[in-house]
């Protein structure tokens, strides 16, 4: 059953990166590329707008795609949107997708052990905190980041 859950999640993630997406406007793409160089992420990343999501997210491991909700362009100030994009770029810089694959494999194989689920949850929480810290250090404004 957990293997089916993993396959379903994989299929959903792939479909998010391919369906209902639009190219990012040139101005926003240039800002995203500046943010990428600010975090020293050297490999190529695609940036796309998506109608299907409510918050920015990273999809993919070998060819990562940062999906930006279409509503974020009009609903957030540019600095707030930049801070959220920095958070997603931090996930790529830290190879969090690889960590997620390993966690999912451990959860699937050792599903019966409650400690595996607890440790996995703690790792996911700390992973988000680390990306928050990287984004705040890059944008420099904690209050603005929290508001975004």
Z-matrix of the N, CA and C atoms (Angstrom, degrees):
N
C 1 1.463
C 2 1.537 1 110.72
N 3 1.336 2 115.91 1 -41.67
C 4 1.464 3 118.25 2 -179.79
C 5 1.526 4 111.22 3 -68.26
N 6 1.316 5 117.19 4 -31.31
C 7 1.463 6 120.00 5 175.96
C 8 1.527 7 110.54 6 -64.14
N 9 1.326 8 116.43 7 -39.04
C 10 1.465 9 119.71 8 176.44
C 11 1.519 10 110.86 9 -65.46
N 12 1.335 11 116.38 10 -37.46
C 13 1.470 12 120.81 11 176.74
C 14 1.524 13 110.49 12 -60.84
N 15 1.338 14 116.49 13 -42.72
C 16 1.465 15 121.33 14 179.58
C 17 1.522 16 110.43 15 -65.21
N 18 1.321 17 116.80 16 -45.67
C 19 1.467 18 119.82 17 179.74
C 20 1.529 19 111.74 18 -63.99
N 21 1.330 20 116.47 19 -39.20
C 22 1.458 21 119.87 20 176.68
C 23 1.518 22 112.18 21 -64.04
N 24 1.320 23 117.34 22 -40.81
C 25 1.461 24 121.64 23 177.06
C 26 1.512 25 111.95 24 -64.48
N 27 1.328 26 115.70 25 -40.53
C 28 1.463 27 120.50 26 178.08
C 29 1.528 28 110.05 27 -62.71
N 30 1.339 29 116.78 28 -45.40
C 31 1.458 30 120.75 29 179.70
C 32 1.534 31 111.03 30 -62.71
N 33 1.323 32 116.66 31 -42.76
C 34 1.464 33 120.87 32 179.22
C 35 1.525 34 110.98 33 -62.51
N 36 1.333 35 116.92 34 -43.92
C 37 1.467 36 120.32 35 179.71
C 38 1.528 37 110.80 36 -62.35
N 39 1.321 38 116.91 37 -42.98
C 40 1.468 39 119.78 38 178.15
C 41 1.525 40 111.35 39 -63.14
N 42 1.324 41 116.56 40 -40.18
C 43 1.465 42 118.68 41 -178.71
C 44 1.528 43 111.39 42 -69.33
N 45 1.332 44 117.41 43 -32.56
C 46 1.471 45 119.50 44 177.30
C 47 1.524 46 111.15 45 -62.45
N 48 1.312 47 116.89 46 -36.27
C 49 1.461 48 120.74 47 -179.17
C 50 1.512 49 114.47 48 -79.25
N 51 1.336 50 116.87 49 -9.86
C 52 1.461 51 119.23 50 -175.24
C 53 1.524 52 114.49 51 -118.33
N 54 1.309 53 117.95 52 -25.06
C 55 1.466 54 120.69 53 -175.63
C 56 1.520 55 111.29 54 -107.66
N 57 1.303 56 115.27 55 144.49
C 58 1.466 57 122.51 56 177.12
C 59 1.519 58 112.37 57 55.31
N 60 1.323 59 116.81 58 40.29
C 61 1.461 60 120.72 59 177.61
C 62 1.522 61 109.86 60 -113.50
N 63 1.308 62 114.31 61 153.55
C 64 1.469 63 122.00 62 178.65
C 65 1.512 64 108.39 63 -130.52
N 66 1.314 65 115.98 64 155.68
C 67 1.453 66 119.83 65 173.80
C 68 1.524 67 109.79 66 -67.70
N 69 1.308 68 115.27 67 146.46
C 70 1.457 69 121.81 68 178.07
C 71 1.527 70 108.25 69 -75.82
N 72 1.337 71 118.39 70 136.84
C 73 1.473 72 119.54 71 176.32
C 74 1.528 73 110.80 72 -56.62
N 75 1.309 74 116.46 73 151.09
C 76 1.458 75 122.75 74 -173.93
C 77 1.523 76 112.40 75 -54.89
N 78 1.321 77 117.14 76 -43.95
C 79 1.468 78 120.68 77 -178.72
C 80 1.530 79 111.09 78 -61.95
N 81 1.308 80 116.76 79 -44.58
C 82 1.464 81 120.79 80 179.00
C 83 1.521 82 110.64 81 -68.11
N 84 1.325 83 117.87 82 -38.07
C 85 1.460 84 121.13 83 178.47
C 86 1.524 85 110.59 84 -61.83
N 87 1.318 86 117.15 85 -41.46
C 88 1.467 87 120.33 86 178.11
C 89 1.525 88 110.67 87 -64.23
N 90 1.335 89 117.17 88 -39.85
C 91 1.471 90 120.37 89 176.70
C 92 1.519 91 110.64 90 -63.48
N 93 1.330 92 116.80 91 -42.37
C 94 1.468 93 120.90 92 179.48
C 95 1.524 94 110.83 93 -62.54
N 96 1.322 95 116.93 94 -40.89
C 97 1.464 96 120.47 95 179.32
C 98 1.521 97 111.48 96 -67.53
N 99 1.344 98 117.67 97 -35.54
C 100 1.472 99 120.15 98 174.82
C 101 1.525 100 110.36 99 -65.36
N 102 1.334 101 116.93 100 -41.08
C 103 1.462 102 120.57 101 177.67
C 104 1.523 103 110.70 102 -64.56
N 105 1.307 104 116.69 103 -37.93
C 106 1.458 105 121.24 104 177.99
C 107 1.527 106 110.82 105 -62.44
N 108 1.317 107 116.84 106 -43.07
C 109 1.468 108 119.01 107 178.59
C 110 1.529 109 111.19 108 -71.55
N 111 1.326 110 117.88 109 -29.93
C 112 1.466 111 120.85 110 177.01
C 113 1.529 112 111.24 111 -63.18
N 114 1.335 113 116.84 112 -35.83
C 115 1.467 114 120.86 113 178.24
C 116 1.526 115 112.15 114 -90.57
N 117 1.327 116 117.25 115 3.30
C 118 1.467 117 123.03 116 177.91
C 119 1.528 118 111.99 117 59.21
N 120 1.324 119 116.10 118 44.58
C 121 1.458 120 121.43 119 174.17
C 122 1.525 121 105.94 120 -96.79
N 123 1.341 122 116.31 121 108.54
C 124 1.456 123 120.70 122 -169.16
C 125 1.530 124 114.34 123 -88.48
N 126 1.335 125 118.87 124 -27.42
C 127 1.463 126 119.97 125 -175.17
C 128 1.521 127 110.69 126 -78.91
N 129 1.334 128 116.24 127 158.61
C 130 1.467 129 119.72 128 -175.32
C 131 1.531 130 112.56 129 -68.97
N 132 1.303 131 114.77 130 137.20
C 133 1.461 132 122.86 131 178.66
C 134 1.515 133 107.69 132 -130.20
N 135 1.329 134 115.89 133 135.28
C 136 1.457 135 120.41 134 174.09
C 137 1.525 136 108.36 135 -93.22
N 138 1.303 137 115.65 136 143.19
C 139 1.458 138 122.72 137 175.79
C 140 1.524 139 106.75 138 -118.88
N 141 1.336 140 115.88 139 126.02
C 142 1.450 141 121.06 140 -179.68
C 143 1.522 142 110.16 141 -134.43
N 144 1.319 143 115.50 142 152.30
C 145 1.463 144 121.29 143 171.49
C 146 1.525 145 107.67 144 -91.65
N 147 1.322 146 116.16 145 144.26
C 148 1.456 147 120.04 146 -179.70
C 149 1.520 148 110.27 147 -132.56
N 150 1.325 149 114.66 148 140.75
C 151 1.458 150 120.70 149 175.44
C 152 1.526 151 111.61 150 -89.01
N 153 1.327 152 117.53 151 -12.69
C 154 1.462 153 121.62 152 -170.63
C 155 1.528 154 114.41 153 -95.51
N 156 1.318 155 118.67 154 -2.28
C 157 1.465 156 120.01 155 -177.07
C 158 1.522 157 110.62 156 -122.75
N 159 1.347 158 115.01 157 160.99
C 160 1.456 159 121.15 158 179.75
C 161 1.522 160 113.05 159 -108.81
N 162 1.319 161 117.31 160 -15.30
C 163 1.460 162 122.23 161 -178.59
C 164 1.529 163 108.54 162 -139.95
N 165 1.329 164 117.81 163 149.65
C 166 1.468 165 119.26 164 178.15
C 167 1.522 166 110.89 165 -58.64
N 168 1.327 167 115.55 166 148.58
C 169 1.457 168 120.18 167 178.78
C 170 1.516 169 110.26 168 -154.90
N 171 1.330 170 114.18 169 159.71
C 172 1.459 171 121.37 170 175.56
C 173 1.519 172 107.82 171 -104.69
N 174 1.324 173 115.44 172 134.78
C 175 1.459 174 121.88 173 176.34
C 176 1.519 175 106.95 174 -126.20
N 177 1.306 176 116.41 175 132.41
C 178 1.458 177 120.87 176 175.86
C 179 1.512 178 112.70 177 100.28
N 180 1.313 179 113.92 178 157.98
C 181 1.451 180 120.58 179 -176.99
C 182 1.524 181 110.52 180 -117.61
N 183 1.332 182 117.17 181 -58.33
C 184 1.456 183 119.84 182 -178.35
C 185 1.527 184 111.81 183 -75.66
N 186 1.306 185 115.97 184 -35.85
C 187 1.471 186 121.95 185 177.31
C 188 1.522 187 107.60 186 -124.36
N 189 1.336 188 117.53 187 77.81
C 190 1.470 189 118.96 188 -174.49
C 191 1.527 190 112.75 189 -66.70
N 192 1.327 191 113.30 190 144.97
C 193 1.461 192 121.81 191 177.38
C 194 1.521 193 107.03 192 -126.46
N 195 1.312 194 116.55 193 127.29
C 196 1.459 195 121.03 194 173.44
C 197 1.520 196 106.70 195 -94.58
N 198 1.328 197 115.14 196 116.46
C 199 1.464 198 120.93 197 178.13
C 200 1.520 199 108.71 198 -94.74
N 201 1.308 200 115.40 199 128.82
C 202 1.461 201 122.55 200 -179.79
C 203 1.522 202 107.39 201 -114.64
N 204 1.326 203 117.53 202 126.31
C 205 1.472 204 118.09 203 179.73
C 206 1.523 205 110.91 204 -63.08
N 207 1.300 206 115.47 205 139.78
C 208 1.462 207 121.08 206 178.95
C 209 1.525 208 110.42 207 -58.44
N 210 1.328 209 116.62 208 -35.84
C 211 1.467 210 120.98 209 -179.24
C 212 1.527 211 112.78 210 -68.21
N 213 1.322 212 117.99 211 -22.49
C 214 1.469 213 120.62 212 -178.04
C 215 1.521 214 112.05 213 -69.88
N 216 1.316 215 117.05 214 -26.41
C 217 1.465 216 119.84 215 -178.78
C 218 1.519 217 111.02 216 -65.95
N 219 1.314 218 116.53 217 -39.52
C 220 1.463 219 119.42 218 -178.68
C 221 1.524 220 112.52 219 -94.80
N 222 1.329 221 117.57 220 -23.17
C 223 1.457 222 120.50 221 -173.64
C 224 1.510 223 115.59 222 -91.16
N 225 1.325 224 118.29 223 -12.68
C 226 1.460 225 121.34 224 -177.13
C 227 1.520 226 110.85 225 -123.23
N 228 1.316 227 114.79 226 150.53
C 229 1.463 228 119.93 227 172.32
C 230 1.528 229 108.13 228 -68.46
N 231 1.327 230 118.04 229 152.77
C 232 1.465 231 120.01 230 -178.96
C 233 1.536 232 113.44 231 -54.92
N 234 1.321 233 117.70 232 -39.75
C 235 1.465 234 119.90 233 179.74
C 236 1.525 235 111.34 234 -66.17
N 237 1.320 236 117.41 235 -35.91
C 238 1.461 237 120.62 236 177.75
C 239 1.524 238 111.03 237 -68.03
N 240 1.315 239 116.60 238 -43.13
C 241 1.458 240 120.26 239 178.01
C 242 1.532 241 110.17 240 -62.97
N 243 1.325 242 116.72 241 -40.98
C 244 1.462 243 120.55 242 177.15
C 245 1.525 244 110.99 243 -59.54
N 246 1.312 245 117.50 244 -41.01
C 247 1.466 246 121.21 245 -179.53
C 248 1.528 247 110.44 246 -63.83
N 249 1.321 248 117.14 247 -41.06
C 250 1.463 249 119.95 248 178.89
C 251 1.524 250 111.47 249 -68.26
N 252 1.314 251 116.97 250 -37.05
C 253 1.462 252 120.45 251 177.15
C 254 1.530 253 109.82 252 -67.07
N 255 1.340 254 117.16 253 -38.44
C 256 1.462 255 120.36 254 175.81
C 257 1.523 256 111.28 255 -59.51
N 258 1.319 257 117.03 256 -38.55
C 259 1.468 258 120.68 257 177.79
C 260 1.527 259 110.16 258 -61.34
N 261 1.312 260 117.07 259 -44.36
C 262 1.472 261 120.26 260 -179.62
C 263 1.526 262 111.01 261 -67.97
N 264 1.322 263 116.97 262 -38.32
C 265 1.464 264 119.94 263 176.66
C 266 1.531 265 111.00 264 -65.00
N 267 1.314 266 116.83 265 -31.84
C 268 1.466 267 120.51 266 176.62
C 269 1.528 268 110.30 267 -63.81
N 270 1.330 269 117.37 268 -37.33
C 271 1.470 270 120.03 269 175.78
C 272 1.531 271 110.47 270 -60.17
N 273 1.318 272 116.87 271 -41.30
C 274 1.463 273 120.82 272 179.97
C 275 1.525 274 110.02 273 -68.25
N 276 1.308 275 116.86 274 -44.84
C 277 1.468 276 121.19 275 -179.32
C 278 1.523 277 111.62 276 -60.14
N 279 1.325 278 117.04 277 -36.52
C 280 1.464 279 122.00 278 -177.03
C 281 1.537 280 112.86 279 -87.19
N 282 1.329 281 118.30 280 0.77
C 283 1.472 282 123.02 281 -177.61
C 284 1.527 283 111.21 282 57.73
N 285 1.310 284 116.88 283 41.12
C 286 1.456 285 120.99 284 -178.50
C 287 1.524 286 112.54 285 -66.70
N 288 1.309 287 118.49 286 -23.74
C 289 1.456 288 120.10 287 177.17
C 290 1.528 289 110.20 288 -65.87
N 291 1.320 290 116.51 289 -39.02
C 292 1.470 291 120.69 290 176.91
C 293 1.527 292 109.59 291 -64.30
N 294 1.320 293 116.17 292 -44.25
C 295 1.460 294 120.35 293 177.48
C 296 1.527 295 110.31 294 -59.30
N 297 1.315 296 116.21 295 -41.19
C 298 1.464 297 120.46 296 179.90
C 299 1.529 298 111.26 297 -64.23
N 300 1.322 299 117.25 298 -39.41
C 301 1.468 300 120.97 299 177.83
C 302 1.529 301 110.03 300 -62.71
N 303 1.327 302 116.75 301 -44.58
C 304 1.467 303 120.57 302 179.46
C 305 1.525 304 111.50 303 -65.02
N 306 1.340 305 116.96 304 -41.57
C 307 1.462 306 120.24 305 177.50
C 308 1.522 307 111.65 306 -62.11
N 309 1.315 308 115.85 307 -43.45
C 310 1.454 309 120.10 308 179.89
C 311 1.523 310 111.20 309 -64.07
N 312 1.328 311 116.73 310 -39.69
C 313 1.466 312 120.12 311 177.56
C 314 1.530 313 110.52 312 -63.57
N 315 1.335 314 117.27 313 -43.39
C 316 1.466 315 120.66 314 178.76
C 317 1.526 316 110.92 315 -63.86
N 318 1.325 317 117.04 316 -41.90
C 319 1.467 318 120.42 317 178.56
C 320 1.526 319 111.44 318 -63.43
N 321 1.324 320 116.39 319 -37.13
C 322 1.459 321 120.21 320 -178.30
C 323 1.528 322 111.30 321 -71.24
N 324 1.323 323 116.85 322 -43.24
C 325 1.461 324 120.57 323 -177.60
C 326 1.533 325 111.49 324 -76.52
N 327 1.316 326 116.58 325 -40.97
C 328 1.473 327 120.93 326 -175.57
C 329 1.524 328 111.21 327 -107.40
N 330 1.317 329 116.90 328 38.30
C 331 1.463 330 122.22 329 -175.37
C 332 1.522 331 113.85 330 -57.69
N 333 1.295 332 117.29 331 -25.18
C 334 1.467 333 121.85 332 -173.83
C 335 1.525 334 113.60 333 -80.44
N 336 1.326 335 117.31 334 -12.19
C 337 1.464 336 119.92 335 -174.13
C 338 1.529 337 110.40 336 -100.38
N 339 1.340 338 117.99 337 118.50
C 340 1.471 339 120.16 338 -177.60
C 341 1.527 340 113.67 339 -62.88
N 342 1.319 341 117.07 340 -28.24
C 343 1.471 342 119.45 341 -179.64
C 344 1.528 343 110.93 342 -65.15
N 345 1.324 344 117.18 343 -33.51
C 346 1.468 345 120.41 344 178.80
C 347 1.522 346 109.91 345 -62.65
N 348 1.315 347 116.92 346 -43.02
C 349 1.467 348 121.13 347 -179.88
C 350 1.520 349 110.86 348 -67.85
N 351 1.327 350 117.69 349 -38.37
C 352 1.464 351 121.09 350 179.33
C 353 1.525 352 110.50 351 -66.95
N 354 1.346 353 116.55 352 -47.33
C 355 1.465 354 120.57 353 179.81
C 356 1.529 355 110.06 354 -62.37
N 357 1.312 356 116.68 355 -42.55
C 358 1.460 357 120.94 356 179.35
C 359 1.526 358 110.91 357 -59.72
N 360 1.304 359 116.35 358 -43.99
C 361 1.470 360 120.40 359 178.69
C 362 1.522 361 111.39 360 -62.84
N 363 1.327 362 116.92 361 -42.79
C 364 1.463 363 120.84 362 179.32
C 365 1.526 364 111.16 363 -63.98
N 366 1.323 365 116.88 364 -40.76
C 367 1.463 366 120.45 365 178.44
C 368 1.528 367 110.24 366 -62.65
N 369 1.313 368 116.93 367 -42.70
C 370 1.473 369 120.30 368 179.92
C 371 1.537 370 111.32 369 -64.03
N 372 1.319 371 116.43 370 -40.07
C 373 1.467 372 120.24 371 178.75
C 374 1.521 373 110.32 372 -65.29
N 375 1.329 374 117.04 373 -47.49
C 376 1.470 375 120.58 374 -179.14
C 377 1.522 376 111.69 375 -66.60
N 378 1.322 377 116.77 376 -33.05
C 379 1.459 378 120.40 377 176.98
C 380 1.522 379 110.02 378 -61.15
N 381 1.323 380 117.25 379 -43.39
C 382 1.465 381 120.80 380 177.50
C 383 1.531 382 111.32 381 -64.74
N 384 1.317 383 116.95 382 -40.26
C 385 1.475 384 120.31 383 178.45
C 386 1.529 385 110.76 384 -62.89
N 387 1.333 386 117.06 385 -41.28
C 388 1.463 387 120.19 386 178.94
C 389 1.531 388 111.09 387 -62.89
N 390 1.314 389 116.54 388 -41.34
C 391 1.467 390 119.62 389 178.88
C 392 1.524 391 111.10 390 -68.79
N 393 1.333 392 116.55 391 -36.04
C 394 1.464 393 119.85 392 174.23
C 395 1.523 394 110.27 393 -60.52
N 396 1.327 395 116.54 394 -44.75
C 397 1.468 396 120.54 395 179.48
C 398 1.521 397 111.96 396 -61.85
N 399 1.326 398 117.27 397 -42.92
C 400 1.467 399 120.38 398 178.02
C 401 1.522 400 111.32 399 -63.84
N 402 1.316 401 116.71 400 -42.18
C 403 1.468 402 120.36 401 -179.56
C 404 1.525 403 110.93 402 -65.67
N 405 1.324 404 117.07 403 -42.35
C 406 1.468 405 120.37 404 179.53
C 407 1.523 406 110.34 405 -65.87
N 408 1.336 407 117.22 406 -41.13
C 409 1.469 408 118.55 407 179.78
C 410 1.524 409 111.26 408 -65.98
N 411 1.335 410 117.13 409 -30.66
C 412 1.464 411 119.79 410 179.64
C 413 1.522 412 112.41 411 -79.88
N 414 1.337 413 117.17 412 -35.94
C 415 1.475 414 118.25 413 -178.58
C 416 1.524 415 111.69 414 -91.20
N 417 1.329 416 117.81 415 -26.41
C 418 1.455 417 121.54 416 172.59
C 419 1.514 418 117.13 417 82.20
N 420 1.324 419 118.91 418 2.43
C 421 1.462 420 120.54 419 -176.93
C 422 1.530 421 109.49 420 -131.71
N 423 1.320 422 116.39 421 100.18
C 424 1.466 423 121.84 422 -176.37
C 425 1.528 424 110.82 423 -64.24
N 426 1.316 425 117.82 424 -45.23
C 427 1.460 426 121.36 425 -176.91
C 428 1.540 427 111.20 426 -61.28
N 429 1.318 428 115.50 427 -43.14
C 430 1.463 429 119.77 428 -179.85
C 431 1.532 430 109.86 429 -65.73
N 432 1.324 431 117.09 430 -39.65
C 433 1.460 432 120.88 431 179.73
C 434 1.523 433 110.98 432 -64.09
N 435 1.313 434 116.23 433 -44.10
C 436 1.466 435 120.56 434 179.38
C 437 1.531 436 110.22 435 -63.49
N 438 1.307 437 116.44 436 -40.85
C 439 1.464 438 120.23 437 179.29
C 440 1.534 439 111.07 438 -64.62
N 441 1.337 440 116.02 439 -38.78
C 442 1.473 441 120.06 440 179.36
C 443 1.510 442 110.03 441 -65.54
